[in-house]
Amino acid sequence: MIELGNFLDLCKERTNTVTDSNLARKIDVTRSSITLYRKGASFPSDATMVVLAKRAKLNSDECLLLLNIWRTEGAARKTYKRMLKRLYPGSGFL
C-alpha cells in the first residue's frame, strides 16, 4: 500500500513539480502543511485531496478512498481497503 509521502512524491512527478513548496502552491496549501502530511501529523482535507488528484490527473474517487485508509484505524480502515480493492482492482495504490 502506498504511503502518503510516496503519494505526494508521485503527485510531484505527475505535475512536473520539483519541490514540496511548489506542490503546496499548486494545491493551495502551505509548505508546512505538506511537511505535516509527510510526518503523518496531519492529512489533507477531502477538498485538498480532490484538487491534488485533479492536478496529478489521478482518479479523485480512488484518491479519496486512499485518504480514508490513511486517516482511519481498525475495522473502518479494513473496510476502506476492501472498497478500494473491489472498486479499483488494478489500483496502483494497493
Backbone as CSV, one residue per row, in Angstrom:
resi,resn,N_x,N_y,N_z,CA_x,CA_y,CA_z,C_x,C_y,C_z
1,MET,0.849,-1.174,0.000,0.000,0.000,0.000,0.895,1.238,0.000
2,ILE,0.586,2.161,-0.867,1.362,3.396,-0.951,1.121,4.255,0.298
3,GLU,2.166,4.852,0.804,2.057,5.753,1.951,1.893,7.186,1.455
4,LEU,1.445,8.061,2.322,1.149,9.434,1.932,2.374,10.154,1.369
5,GLY,3.530,9.973,1.976,4.749,10.625,1.465,5.071,10.195,0.044
6,ASN,4.936,8.911,-0.221,5.184,8.400,-1.570,4.121,8.893,-2.551
7,PHE,2.894,9.024,-2.057,1.816,9.564,-2.888,2.125,11.013,-3.280
8,LEU,2.609,11.794,-2.326,2.976,13.178,-2.617,4.107,13.237,-3.636
9,ASP,5.073,12.327,-3.509,6.156,12.262,-4.497,5.615,11.927,-5.884
10,LEU,4.673,10.999,-5.950,4.038,10.655,-7.221,3.336,11.877,-7.807
11,CYS,2.632,12.607,-6.975,1.932,13.807,-7.450,2.919,14.863,-7.934
12,LYS,4.040,15.002,-7.237,5.067,15.938,-7.699,5.571,15.533,-9.074
13,GLU,5.814,14.251,-9.239,6.300,13.742,-10.522,5.273,13.994,-11.636
14,ARG,4.022,13.694,-11.359,2.969,13.814,-12.372,2.614,15.259,-12.704
15,THR,2.980,16.190,-11.816,2.722,17.608,-12.083,4.000,18.354,-12.471
16,ASN,5.059,17.599,-12.714,6.356,18.196,-13.072,6.786,19.238,-12.049
17,THR,6.664,18.867,-10.795,6.998,19.742,-9.683,8.211,19.178,-8.969
18,VAL,9.178,20.045,-8.676,10.414,19.578,-8.059,10.364,19.642,-6.533
19,THR,9.768,20.689,-5.994,9.819,20.881,-4.544,8.434,20.764,-3.900
20,ASP,8.453,20.474,-2.602,7.197,20.446,-1.849,6.556,21.838,-1.817
21,SER,7.377,22.875,-1.787,6.846,24.244,-1.793,6.046,24.518,-3.049
22,ASN,6.565,24.090,-4.179,5.841,24.289,-5.439,4.555,23.467,-5.476
23,LEU,4.614,22.251,-4.971,3.410,21.432,-4.910,2.368,22.099,-4.019
24,ALA,2.805,22.622,-2.895,1.890,23.307,-1.975,1.192,24.465,-2.679
25,ARG,1.938,25.232,-3.438,1.327,26.351,-4.174,0.317,25.857,-5.199
26,LYS,0.622,24.750,-5.849,-0.284,24.217,-6.874,-1.607,23.735,-6.302
27,ILE,-1.591,23.302,-5.050,-2.832,22.784,-4.455,-3.378,23.729,-3.377
28,ASP,-2.782,24.919,-3.274,-3.269,25.978,-2.389,-3.257,25.582,-0.912
29,VAL,-2.127,25.010,-0.482,-1.875,24.770,0.942,-0.503,25.343,1.262
30,THR,-0.168,25.391,2.530,1.147,25.904,2.918,2.212,24.816,2.816
31,ARG,3.442,25.241,2.746,4.568,24.298,2.728,4.571,23.495,4.023
32,SER,4.225,24.152,5.126,4.194,23.440,6.407,3.112,22.362,6.431
33,SER,2.035,22.557,5.675,1.006,21.508,5.580,1.589,20.261,4.929
34,ILE,2.343,20.453,3.864,2.983,19.315,3.184,3.927,18.607,4.154
35,THR,4.680,19.377,4.931,5.590,18.784,5.919,4.816,17.948,6.933
36,LEU,3.687,18.472,7.415,2.870,17.723,8.372,2.298,16.458,7.741
37,TYR,1.901,16.531,6.470,1.413,15.330,5.773,2.512,14.276,5.734
38,ARG,3.721,14.712,5.384,4.839,13.758,5.268,5.182,13.115,6.612
39,LYS,5.030,13.858,7.692,5.326,13.341,9.028,4.195,12.486,9.583
40,GLY,3.043,12.501,8.924,1.893,11.763,9.428,1.188,12.482,10.565
41,ALA,1.522,13.761,10.762,0.919,14.542,11.842,-0.413,15.154,11.413
42,SER,-0.663,15.159,10.111,-1.886,15.732,9.569,-2.165,15.063,8.227
43,PHE,-3.388,15.221,7.767,-3.783,14.669,6.470,-4.449,15.766,5.644
44,PRO,-4.370,15.653,4.339,-5.090,16.629,3.514,-6.586,16.523,3.786
45,SER,-7.280,17.635,3.614,-8.742,17.598,3.689,-9.256,16.878,2.450
46,ASP,-10.514,16.498,2.481,-11.117,15.872,1.299,-10.993,16.801,0.087
47,ALA,-11.286,18.083,0.294,-11.225,19.051,-0.812,-9.817,19.175,-1.366
48,THR,-8.818,19.199,-0.494,-7.424,19.287,-0.943,-7.029,18.032,-1.703
49,MET,-7.493,16.890,-1.242,-7.172,15.633,-1.924,-7.761,15.614,-3.333
50,VAL,-8.951,16.140,-3.498,-9.569,16.195,-4.829,-8.755,17.116,-5.741
51,VAL,-8.339,18.258,-5.225,-7.509,19.182,-6.022,-6.193,18.511,-6.401
52,LEU,-5.569,17.856,-5.439,-4.308,17.161,-5.691,-4.483,16.081,-6.756
53,ALA,-5.537,15.302,-6.647,-5.801,14.244,-7.629,-6.008,14.834,-9.022
54,LYS,-6.778,15.900,-9.106,-7.026,16.518,-10.418,-5.752,17.075,-11.017
55,ARG,-4.947,17.759,-10.212,-3.667,18.308,-10.710,-2.751,17.201,-11.221
56,ALA,-2.766,16.066,-10.521,-1.895,14.944,-10.886,-2.551,14.005,-11.899
57,LYS,-3.756,14.358,-12.338,-4.503,13.537,-13.299,-4.705,12.107,-12.785
58,LEU,-5.151,12.039,-11.526,-5.479,10.772,-10.885,-6.977,10.736,-10.620
59,ASN,-7.516,9.545,-10.428,-8.934,9.378,-10.149,-9.223,9.899,-8.739
60,SER,-10.028,10.945,-8.640,-10.284,11.556,-7.333,-11.067,10.629,-6.401
61,ASP,-11.947,9.801,-6.943,-12.685,8.847,-6.099,-11.715,7.866,-5.436
62,GLU,-10.824,7.343,-6.234,-9.827,6.396,-5.735,-8.925,7.068,-4.689
63,CYS,-8.548,8.308,-4.949,-7.684,9.036,-4.022,-8.391,9.342,-2.703
64,LEU,-9.693,9.623,-2.750,-10.438,9.853,-1.505,-10.529,8.583,-0.663
65,LEU,-10.687,7.444,-1.321,-10.674,6.179,-0.575,-9.310,5.974,0.068
66,LEU,-8.264,6.259,-0.668,-6.912,6.118,-0.149,-6.701,7.035,1.060
67,LEU,-7.165,8.265,0.959,-7.064,9.199,2.077,-7.744,8.639,3.323
68,ASN,-8.912,8.051,3.149,-9.621,7.482,4.300,-8.905,6.272,4.876
69,ILE,-8.199,5.534,4.064,-7.389,4.424,4.577,-6.285,4.982,5.476
70,TRP,-5.622,6.054,5.034,-4.527,6.640,5.827,-4.995,7.204,7.154
71,ARG,-6.152,7.829,7.185,-6.543,8.550,8.391,-7.499,7.771,9.300
72,THR,-7.807,6.542,8.956,-8.738,5.730,9.731,-8.014,4.509,10.279
73,GLU,-8.481,4.025,11.409,-7.883,2.834,12.014,-8.933,1.756,12.216
74,GLY,-8.484,0.576,12.550,-9.372,-0.514,12.924,-10.230,-1.046,11.791
75,ALA,-11.446,-1.412,12.150,-12.361,-2.054,11.202,-12.707,-1.131,10.034
76,ALA,-12.833,0.155,10.298,-13.153,1.094,9.217,-12.027,1.129,8.182
77,ARG,-10.791,1.084,8.647,-9.644,1.079,7.725,-9.688,-0.153,6.813
78,LYS,-9.982,-1.299,7.410,-10.077,-2.531,6.630,-11.212,-2.438,5.614
79,THR,-12.299,-1.807,6.004,-13.431,-1.638,5.094,-13.049,-0.749,3.918
80,TYR,-12.375,0.358,4.194,-11.931,1.235,3.100,-10.968,0.504,2.164
81,LYS,-10.083,-0.317,2.718,-9.157,-1.092,1.877,-9.927,-2.054,0.976
82,ARG,-10.921,-2.731,1.548,-11.739,-3.653,0.740,-12.476,-2.899,-0.360
83,MET,-12.989,-1.720,-0.029,-13.688,-0.909,-1.029,-12.744,-0.526,-2.168
84,LEU,-11.541,-0.112,-1.819,-10.562,0.268,-2.848,-10.233,-0.928,-3.742
85,LYS,-10.027,-2.083,-3.132,-9.713,-3.290,-3.909,-10.875,-3.712,-4.795
86,ARG,-12.089,-3.601,-4.274,-13.263,-4.028,-5.027,-13.601,-3.056,-6.152
87,LEU,-13.527,-1.760,-5.859,-13.902,-0.765,-6.866,-12.791,-0.496,-7.875
88,TYR,-11.540,-0.646,-7.448,-10.397,-0.362,-8.319,-9.377,-1.504,-8.230
89,PRO,-9.745,-2.674,-8.746,-8.883,-3.856,-8.576,-7.485,-3.698,-9.158
90,GLY,-7.325,-2.863,-10.150,-5.996,-2.655,-10.736,-5.276,-1.461,-10.171
91,SER,-5.732,-0.967,-9.021,-5.167,0.250,-8.443,-3.671,0.097,-8.193
92,GLY,-2.926,1.093,-8.600,-1.502,1.119,-8.335,-1.189,1.510,-6.898
93,PHE,-2.221,1.858,-6.130,-2.025,2.280,-4.759,-2.050,1.128,-3.765
94,LEU,-2.488,-0.050,-4.214,-2.606,-1.185,-3.302,-1.274,-1.854,-3.043
